[in-house]
Amino acid sequence: MGAWSHEPFGNDTACDWAYELDDATDLSIIESAIDAVLDEELDYIDASDAEEAIAAIEVLAKLLGHGTQTDSYTERADEWVQQVKLLPHPELIQKAKTAIGVILSEKSELVELWGDNEDWQTSMAQLMAAIH
């Protein structure tokens, strides 16, 4: 796993996922990333799925005008948000809130990797606040 920060786009997986936005004209790519961690049949959430979901939730936050990270790693997502100017529906926002809860649960690999890191915990709290 190539991670350099606790931020939503502070890892290779999230930055690679952002390329999928290039051809997107709706929020289906975002919903798909969030749904991947909400599959009730999963006993364990892989870090890569969680990282993509976190990136997708950050894009939702940006669409709502409350992004938590803006830097060179978010340029692709920032450009997409400016181009599409979509407003997420309440059901998708609720899914995102639920997904953060799953990502912060014991069944998430990211909790094993980052759970003791205060910066990561703060980042997740900021992301949750950004989509409320």
LINMO-V759895 format. One record per pair of residues at least 24 apart in sequence whose C-alpha atoms are under 10 Angstrom apart, sorted by the first residue. I is the first residue (numbers start at 1). GAP is how many residues later the second one is. If there is no record, write none. Layout:
I,GAP + I,GAP
//
This chain:
1,46 + 1,47 + 5,114 + 5,115 + 6,108 + 6,111 + 6,112 + 6,113 + 6,114 + 6,115 + 6,116 + 6,117 + 6,118 + 7,44 + 7,47 + 7,48 + 7,51 + 7,61 + 7,62 + 7,63 + 7,66 + 7,112 + 7,113 + 7,115 + 7,116 + 7,117 + 7,120 + 8,43 + 8,44 + 8,45 + 8,46 + 8,47 + 8,48 + 8,49 + 8,50 + 8,51 + 8,59 + 8,60 + 8,61 + 8,65 + 8,66 + 8,112 + 8,115 + 8,116 + 8,119 + 9,42 + 9,43 + 9,45 + 9,46 + 9,47 + 9,49 + 9,60 + 9,61 + 9,62 + 9,63 + 9,64 + 9,65 + 9,68 + 10,41 + 10,45 + 10,59 + 10,63 + 10,64 + 11,37 + 11,40 + 11,41 + 11,44 + 11,62 + 12,36 + 12,39 + 12,40 + 12,61 + 13,34 + 13,35 + 13,36 + 13,37 + 13,38 + 13,39 + 13,42 + 14,34 + 14,35 + 14,36 + 14,37 + 14,38 + 14,39 + 14,40 + 14,41 + 14,42 + 14,59 + 14,60 + 15,36 + 15,37 + 15,40 + 15,58 + 15,59 + 15,60 + 15,61 + 15,62 + 16,36 + 17,31 + 17,34 + 17,35 + 17,36 + 17,38 + 17,39 + 17,60 + 18,34 + 18,37 + 18,38 + 18,41 + 18,55 + 18,56 + 18,57 + 18,58 + 18,59 + 18,60 + 18,62 + 19,57 + 19,58 + 19,61 + 20,56 + 20,57 + 21,35 + 21,38 + 21,55 + 21,56 + 21,58 + 21,59 + 21,60 + 22,54 + 22,55 + 22,57 + 22,58 + 23,57 + 24,56 + 24,60 + 25,55 + 25,58 + 25,59 + 25,60 + 25,61 + 26,58 + 26,59 + 26,60 + 26,61 + 26,62 + 27,29 + 27,32 + 27,33 + 27,57 + 27,59 + 27,60 + 27,61 + 27,62 + 27,65 + 28,64 + 29,27 + 30,24 + 30,25 + 30,26 + 30,27 + 30,28 + 30,29 + 30,30 + 30,58 + 30,62 + 30,66 + 31,25 + 31,26 + 31,29 + 31,57 + 31,61 + 31,62 + 31,64 + 31,65 + 32,24 + 33,24 + 33,63 + 33,66 + 34,58 + 34,61 + 34,62 + 34,63 + 34,64 + 34,65 + 34,66 + 35,57 + 35,60 + 35,61 + 35,63 + 35,64 + 36,63 + 37,58 + 37,59 + 37,61 + 37,62 + 37,63 + 37,65 + 37,66 + 37,71 + 38,57 + 38,58 + 38,60 + 38,61 + 38,62 + 38,63 + 38,64 + 38,65 + 39,60 + 42,65 + 43,63 + 43,64 + 43,65 + 44,58 + 44,59 + 44,61 + 44,62 + 44,63 + 44,64 + 44,65 + 45,57 + 45,58 + 45,60 + 45,61 + 45,62 + 45,63 + 45,64 + 45,65 + 45,66 + 46,57 + 46,61 + 46,62 + 46,63 + 46,64 + 47,56 + 47,61 + 47,62 + 47,63 + 47,64 + 47,65 + 47,66 + 48,61 + 48,62 + 49,54 + 49,59 + 49,60 + 49,61 + 50,49 + 50,50 + 50,52 + 50,53 + 50,54 + 50,58 + 50,59 + 50,60 + 50,61 + 51,52 + 51,59 + 53,43 + 53,46 + 53,47 + 53,50 + 54,42 + 54,45 + 54,46 + 54,49 + 54,70 + 54,73 + 56,40 + 57,35 + 57,36 + 57,38 + 57,39 + 57,40 + 57,42 + 57,43 + 57,70 + 57,71 + 57,73 + 57,74 + 58,38 + 58,69 + 58,70 + 58,72 + 58,73 + 59,72 + 60,26 + 60,27 + 60,28 + 60,32 + 60,33 + 60,36 + 60,67 + 60,70 + 60,71 + 61,27 + 61,32 + 61,35 + 61,66 + 61,67 + 61,68 + 61,69 + 61,70 + 61,71 + 62,68 + 62,69 + 63,24 + 63,25 + 63,68 + 64,24 + 64,29 + 64,66 + 64,67 + 64,68 + 65,65 + 65,66 + 66,60 + 66,61 + 66,63 + 66,64 + 66,65 + 66,66 + 67,59 + 67,60 + 67,63 + 67,64 + 68,55 + 68,56 + 68,58 + 68,59 + 68,60 + 68,61 + 68,62 + 69,54 + 69,58 + 93,38 + 93,39 + 94,37 + 94,38 + 96,31 + 96,32 + 96,35 + 96,36 + 97,30 + 97,31 + 97,32 + 97,34 + 97,35 + 98,30 + 99,29 + 100,24 + 100,25 + 100,27 + 100,28 + 101,27
//
